[in-house]
Amino acid sequence: MNKLPVKGYYKESNFLSPEKVNFLKEKITEIVAKKNNIVALFRELDADGEGTLDLKEFRHGLRAIGLTDVPKELSQMLFIELAAE
C-alpha cells in the first residue's frame, strides 16, 4: 500500500500499486527530459538570442532535424500555424 500526502499527513492509498507509482515516475521523468530537450533546441535555434524564433531560424531548425526538402511556402504555413499556438 502506498501513501499519498494529504494536507500535511499521509493517507493510505489502495488504488496505486508500486508498479503504477514506478510507471508514473518514469513517465514524469520522460516528460521533463523532453521539455529540457525542447528548451535546449529552442535556445540553439534562437540565433539572435531574442527569445523568439523568426522564420529564418525556424527554417534552419527544420534543416537541422533533417527536413531539408520542405518547400519555403510549406515551412511558412507551418511557422504561422505554430506561432498562432
NORURDA-V909916 format. One line per field, one symbol per residue. phi: phi as a letter, one per 30 degrees, with the letter a starting at -180 (. if undefined). Layout:
# NORURDA-V909916
phi = ???
This chain:
# NORURDA-V909916
phi = .cccdbhibccdbcccdeddddeddddddddddddddddddeddddedidibccddddddddddcjcdcddeddddddedddddd
